[in-house]
Amino acid sequence: MSLINRRVRGFRLIDIVAMALLAAIVLGVYLAKTVAGRERADIARVERQIDGERERIRLLHAEVAFLEQPSRIERLSSEYLGLAPVSAKNETTMEDLGKFALKERMR
């Protein structure tokens, strides 16, 4: 009697081995599918987080654009710091800058 034709409890040994392999393959596919589903859910969660962060970045850019408006900065600087635009008598030319620098060195 060969090993292939040998019977265990009414089943051929080859049938029992084939059923065990089939069960192992089915279990492996099930586990792989479960892991893939979990990873798919994680990927979807991360993509939602990325979309939320992109929206937050867009809002922050809009807020920075509002806060950096020259008219707003001018109003705040005059209101809180007492700053004002330079008067015409305080303006100078490029040629006169050298004279002022020389005067400052001599002090």
DAUR-V683839 format. One record per run of one state. SS is the DSSP state (H for helix, E for strand, - for the rest). FROM is the first residue (numbers start at 1). LEN is the number of residues. Records with the same first field share a line. If there is no record, write none. Layout:
SS=FROM-LEN + FROM-LEN
//
This chain:
-=1-6 + 9-2 + 68-2 + 81-7 + 91-3 + 107-1
E=7-2 + 11-2
H=13-55 + 70-11 + 88-3 + 94-13
//
